[in-house]
C-alpha cells in the first residue's frame, strides 16, 4: 500500500512543489467548470452534433483557432515563467530541472501546437471560400487531422502534471535525450505527441494540395488564385515533403528509447548527429511552413486595406515557389558548429543568404502595393505594417547568422534567440493576429473591436520589441541559450530585467486580445453584409458566417480579385438571376475521427509509459475505426433546393 | 455527385490489386527484417539490398495503392514525383555529404 502511494505521488508529481499543485488545482477547477456549464445548459448534444462530429471546414477552422489561442496562453505562460526566472542574477524562482522542462515545452508548444494550428486554422477558414468550393477535397480526413492534433496537444500538455515534461529542448537532440541520460516518460511525450500531430499535418498538406489542384471554381486559373491560397498551396507542398522526414527521425529516436536500439546513441554504432541532420531537414522547411501562410495573410490584408490589387502578382508567386525550393537546401545552417567542414558550410551559408532575395522581392511588393493606395489603418492593417520592419530585423540578423565563421561566435547565444523570435513573432504571430482581425467577421459574423484591437497591437508590438531587442545585445555580451541562472557582475542583469518587462507587456497585449474576443462576442458590431472590409476575394462574397454549403451556385471567375470584379460589374455571386438551384451534395458528419483520435491518444499513452497492453488497445481501436470507415458506403447527403432557397432568401441573394 | 465526376471511383468487383499490393509490401518488409536480423552478411551488402527492396516498396505503393497511372485531368502526379526525386536527392545525397566529416575526424 505504501509503495503504491509513493508511486502515485511521484507519478502525479506531487513531490515537485507548489507550481505543480497550483496547476493541478487550476486544471481540476477548469475541467469541472467546463463539465458543469455543459451539463447545466444541456450542451452535450450540441457539442457532439455541431462540433465534435463536424466535417465542415469552417467549424474545423474555428476549433483550430480556439486551440491555437489556448496553446498561445500555455506557451506564453511558459515564456513568462522563464523571463521571471531570468529577470535578475542568481534567481532561484525555478530550479534547473524545471527551467529545462519549461523551455522545452515553450518551444515545442509554440511551434507545433500554436503556430501550426493557427495557420492550418486559416487554411480551413479561408481557402475553400477563396477558391469558390463547398468544402475541402477530403472533409472526413480534415476532421481526422484536427482531432489528431487536438489529442496530441492534450497528451503533450498532460506531461506537465503526469510523469514529467520533456527537458531536451524543442529540438530534442540525442545523445542527451537517450534513456541513458534522460530516463522517464518526459522525452517519450515529446516524441509520441509530435508523431501523432505530424500524421495529422501530413494529411492536411495532402488535403489542401488536392483541394487547390482539383476544386477551384470554373475560371479560377492558377494565376488568378488569391495570394493566400497560393501561399497555402506552396506550404502544402513543403508539408508533404518535410514532415515525413520528421516522422522518421522521431520514430527512430522512439525506438531507441522504448526498445533499446542504437540509431542515435553514442555507443553501439549510433550517430547522434544524424538525428540533428534529419531533424533540421524538416526543421528548416517548417520555418517556411509557418511563415509563408503569414505572408499570404499580409498580402491579402495589405491589398484589401490599400484598396489596390497586389503589386507584382507573378513576382510574388515566383518568389514563394523559389522560397519553397530553397527551403529544402539550407538546413545545415542550424548546425554549422557541428563542423562538417568548409565545403559544406560555405554551400549552406550561400544557399541561406539566397533566400533573402525572394523574401526581399516580397517586401518590396508589399511596399509598392501600399504606394499611392488609399490606406485604411484597421487593426489587421496595423499588424501587417508592423510586420514589415520587425520581420526585416529578424531577416537581416538571419543573414548575419548565415555567415558560417560569424555563426561560430553567436551560435546558440541570445543573439539567435532574439533573431528567431523576430521572425516567428514579427512574422508568424503578427500574421496570425492580422488574420484574426481580418477573418474574424467571416468566422463568427461579428467584428472585433477596433479600439481594443489598437490597444492590443501597440502593447504587444512595443512589449515584443522591449523584450527581444535587448536580447541581441545579451547575445553579444556572451549570454548563451538555455542557461537557467547567471551570476552577478556580467552586466546582464539590467538588460534581462528590461527584457522581462517587455515580456509581461506582451502578456498584457494577449489579455487585451482575449478581452476583445469576449467583449465582441457580446457587444461587437454584427457583420450583416458579409463584406465588412470592401474585400477583393470570394470569401467576402457570401454571408458572414458562410452558409453550410458556402455557395448556392459555384461562381464563375473572370479574373484576379474575383469578388472585386463582380462588384465592379454589378454581378451577383449567384450569377444571372433566375438560374435554378440544384440540390447540393455534402459530406455527412461523423464521430469516428474523434473516436479514432482518442484511440491514437491511448496508443500514444501506451508508448509514453511503455504500458504495452494500453498501446495494443489503442492500436486495435484505430484499426477497427479504419475498417469501419472502409465499409461505410452512405457517407453523404443532398441539401434540398427548398432549404437552399430559404437560406439564400434570408441572406438577400434571391 | 454525377457518375462522370468519379471516372475512377467505381466498384470493380473484388479489389485484387489492393490485396496483391498488401501482400507484396508485407513480403518486401519481411525480407528486409530477415536480412537484418537472421543473416550474417556484410552490412554493406545488407544495406544495398534493403535500398533495392525500398525502391520496390515505392513502386508497389505507387502502382497498387496510389493510382499513379490514373488521371482524368492534368497528370499532377508527374511534377510531384519529380519534386519528390529532388527531395530524395537532397536528403540522401546531402546527408551523405554532410556526414562525411565523421570519417575525417574519426
Interface residues (C-beta under 8 A of the other chain):
Chain A: X213 X214 X237 X241 X245 X271 X273 X274 X277 X278 X281 X325 X328 X329 X331 X332 X338 X339 X340 X341 X344 X585
Chain B: X1 X73 X76 X83 X84 X86 X87 X90 X91 X94 X95 X97 X98 X99 X100 X101 X102 X104 X105
